[in-house]
């Protein structure tokens, strides 16, 4: 059984920071690439950061230098973090985590709202 639970979102002023967490339950996550996605109102879901099981990371240009993705691999639960610094109003969205290749059922996500 697989489950994704995101947390850590909130309301923050521009320039502030938040740390998102994603608890990914199920053995499928341990050796696969995980990603953080976001979806703003009226926009398509966007992949913003990925992390391989080896720790290799990738970021979309708009968050490079501001966001840091990390992961903690346990046997049956992988925790993926997204440290978000220097937040901008354009970062406002619902943030989700999931597999990059062959996503499973989406969790509820966590709302991030950045005020100007």
Buried (B, 14 or more C-beta within 10 A) or exposed (E): EEEBBBBBBEEBEEEBEBBBBBBBBBEEBBEBBBBBBBBBEEEEBBBBBBBBBEEEBBBBEEBEEBBBBBBEBEEEBBBBBBBBBEBBEEBBBBBBBBBBEEBBEBBEBBEBBBEE
